[in-house]
Amino acid sequence: MSELRFTEDHEWLRAEADGSVTVGITAFAQNALGDVVFVQLPELQAYEKGAEAATVESVKAASGVYMPLDGEVLATNPALEDSPELVNEDPLGEGWFFRFKPSDASAVAKLLDQDAYDRLIKAQAEA
C-alpha cells in the first residue's frame, strides 16, 4: 500500500498503481460522526477541488465529502449503498468512497502526510 495523504477536511487519499486515487474519510472523521447510516456517492463526472462530491449521514449529523483535487470520478464503492457501516468498521479500507483521476497527479504529493495530519487533529482537539 502506498503512503496515504490527507486533507484538512479529513479525507484520506491513496494513489493507485493505475494512476487513479482512492478517497475515503479518516478514522478521526468517522469517529466524530458516530454510526454512519447512509452514504450518497458521487456521480461519475468531473469535479473541482473543494466541491461536495459525496454525503455521509450518521446518527449525529450529515457531512459532505469534498473533492480533494480537481479531477474526474471514475468509480464509486457500491458496497456502501447497502452497508454504510463499512465507513465505521474499516474507514481506511473497505469503507472507501470513490476513485478519481486527478487533473494534476503531482498535486497528491502536496497534500498532508501522516505527521502533518496528526498535528492538525491534535491542534483541533486542543482548540
N, C-alpha and C positions, 0 to 999 in steps of 0.2 A: 504494500500500500504506500502510495506517495504521501508526502507531508501535507497535512491539512493547512488551509488558510482560513481566515475568519474575517467577518465584517463587524462593524460597531453595532449593527442591528441584530447580532447573534445568529447569523447564518454561518455554516461551515461550507467550505468548498474543497473538492478533491479533484485534481487533474487526472484524467484517464488516459490510457495508452493511445486511444484513437483521436486524441485532441479535444474531446468533449470534457465538460466539467460537471461533476455531480454536486448538487446543493441540498442541504438539509438545515435543520435548526440545531443549535448546540444543546448539550445536556443542561447547561445553565438556563437556556430559554425554555426548554420543555419543563424543567423543574418549576420555574416561575409560573408557567401557565397552569400546571396541575394536569389532571386527567384529560387527555385530548379525546374529544367525542366526534369531531368532524374535520375533514380536510377538503378544501376546494383547490384542486390542482389547476395549474395554468393552461392556457391554450397553447398549441404548438404554433408559435409565431415569434416575431422579433419583439424585444422589449428594450427600453432604455434603462441604463443604470438608475436605480432608485425607484423604479416603477413597481407597484404592488403586483407580484406575479401569482401568488397563491394566498390562501387564507387558512388559518388554523383556529379552530374553536375548541375551547375547553370548558370545564365546569365553572371556571373562574372568569374567563374573558375570551374575546376574539382578537386575533392579531394578524397583521399582514406578514407575509414572507416576501421580501423585496429582492428585486433583481440586483445581484451584486455588481454586475458589469453589463455594458451593452452586449447584446447577443441574441441568438435565436434559440428558443426552447425546442429541443429535438425529441425528448421523451419525458414521460411522467411515470410515477410509481403507482401502477394500478392497484397494488395491494393496499394502499392507504384508503381507497374508497370503501372497502369492506372491513378493514382492520385499522382504523385511525390510531388505535392504541400502540401500534408499532412505533410511533413517534416517541412515546414514553418508554417503551421496552428496549428499543435499540436506536436511539436518535442518530448515532454516527454510522449506522449500518443499514439494516432493513427499513428504517424509518426515513430514508431519503425522500425528497420531494420531486425533483426534476433534474434533467441533464440538459445542458445547453452548450452551444458553440459560441465562445466569446468572439467579439469583433476583433479584439486585440489579445491574443493568447498570452503575451508577456505581462499583461495587466494583473493576472492572477498572482504572480510572484510579489507584486507590490502591496497586496493585502496583508493583514495582520498575521504574524506567525504565532505559534502556541504561546511563547513567552509574552509577546505583546498583548495577546488576548487575555491571558491570565492577569496581567497588570490592569487591563481595562475592567474586568469584572471585579477585581479587588477594589479598585477606585470607586466603582459604582456601589459596591456593598458598603463602603465607608462613607459615602456621600449622604 
